[in-house]
């Protein structure tokens, strides 16, 4: 909660969505970037470090829009799950996890990060036998020899609307220019 509070306080007009899990040492931040440089990836990392955490890795995804005509928004019921995968030591490991998860029914996309040990899976719960997800996703990873230390269902726009939730969530806001994932660890105290 300290990371969330610090970022919402420091960048109230720029943060679009924020999810933090200290169990997996991950902070997902979606923010609006503008010419004023009030909110940048570096400033977000520095804000987290100022409250006593180390930011050891940053993955940046920039959203681009190329549509020239206005399209009606589509409502999807996609579900996003993140698995904290233990035991991956090389690119062959992350590839094996990726391949296994891609073969699961309803899975639309998989992103496995060796540096953060997180597998991010997006699936359609209306396609195939997904009744036991995310447990089946976890078991698939464990069946090929890796540990799953934590399972997080990432809030999405559709899920928040379906639940009439007022919490912050990843958005489809076209002005949200960047989404970053930060690997956050508590600072080690010096002796």
N, C-alpha and C positions, 0 to 999 in steps of 0.2 A: 504494500500500500504506500510505502514511502516513495517508491519510484514513480508511481502513478501521480501521487499528490505533487511531487516536485515538477513533473513535466506539465501537468494541467495548470499549475500555478505559473510556471515560467513562460509557457506558450499557449495561453488560453484561446487565442484567435487563430492558431495555426494547427493544433492537434485535431485530427479528424477522428482517429480511432486509436485505442491503446489497450493492449493486453499484456500483462506481466505475470510470469510464473517463475518464482524463485526455486521451485522444485526442479525445473528444467533449466534454470539460469537463462531464461529467454525473455526478452521484451520486444513485442511487436508494436511498431509505431507507424501510423500513417499520418502524414502532415501535408499542409499546403506550403509550397515554397513560393516566395515572391521576390521581387527585386530588392527589397529592403534588407535582406540577409538577416532578418530577426530570428528566423528559425531555419537552421541547417542541420545536416547530419552531425557535424562536428560539435555544434552547440548542444544538441540533444545528448551526445555522449559525455560532454563536459559536465552537463547538469547532473547526470547520473553519477559521475565520478565525484562531484562536489558533495554528494550526500553519503559518501563512504563506500561506493562500489567500484569495481574495476570493470571496464568495458574491454573485453579481450578480442572481440571479433564483430564486424559489422557487415551485413549483407544488404545491399541496396537494390531495390527494384524500382525503376522509374516507369510511371504510367504514361503512355503516349496515346493521343487520340488522332486518328486520321480520317474520321468520318466527316464528310462535307454536308451531308443531309441529316436533318434531325430525325432520329428513329424513336419509336415508342419503346419505353423500357420493358424488358421482359422479366417476369417473376419466375425465379427458379427456386427449387427447394434443395439446392446442393448443400451438402454438409461437409465441413472441413474439420479434420482431426489431425492432431500432431502427436506423434509418438516419440518419446525420449528413448532412443535406442542405445543400448550399451553393448560394447564388444566390437564395434566397427573400428578397424585399425588402418584400413587402406581403401583405395578406390574400388578394388574388387569387392570388398565387403558392402560398401554403399551401393554398388551396382547390383549385387545379389538381392539386397533389400528392395531396391527399386523394381527389379524384374518381378520379384515375388508379389509385391503389392499391385503392380500394374495388371497382373493376371486375375485379380479378384473381381467378382461381378460388380457392376455399377461404378467402378473406379474410373474417373475422368482424367485425373492428373495426379502425379506423384513427384515430389521434390525431396530428395534425400541429401542432407548436408553432412558431410564427414566432419567438417570443422566444428559444428555445433551438436552433432549426434542427434539430429532431429529429422524425422520423416514426416512430411506434410502431405496428407492425402485428401483429395477432394472427390466426393462420390455423390451419386444420385441415389437417394434411398428408395426411389420408385423403380429402379432398374435392377433386375436380378434378385438374388436372395441376400438382402442386406439387413435382415431383421436383427441379427446379432452383432452388427457393427456398433462400436469399434472393437468389441471383444474379439471378433473373428480376425480383424486386421492385426491385433496384438498377437493372437495365437499363430498367425501365419509367420510373423517375424520371429517368434520364439521357435516355431517348428524348423526354421532354417538355421537355428543355432545362435540367435542373438537374444539379449535381454531387453525387455521393455520396462523401463523404470517409471514411466509416467504416461498417462493418456489425457490429452486435453482436447475438448471439443471447442473449436474456435468460433466465437459468435459471428454470425453473418447478418447482413441486412434482412434477408428473408426470415431467418429465425427470430430476429428481434421483432419484426413486424407481426409474425405469427403469434408470438407470445405477448404482444402489446408491451414489450419491454421498453423502459426508458433509459436503459444502460447504454454506454458507448459501445460501438461495434465497428468492424471494418465496413467501410461504405463503398458505394458505387459512385461517389461524388467525383465528377469529371475534373474538378479543381484540385482534388487531392493528387498532387504531383508525384509524391514518393512514398513508398512503404519501405521501412527498414526493419531488420531483425538484428537485435544486439545480444551478444552473449555477455551476460552480466554475472559477476561473482563478487562475493563480499571481499573487501580488502583484507589482506593478511596483516595482522598486527606485527610490528617489528619488535624484536626482543632487545 
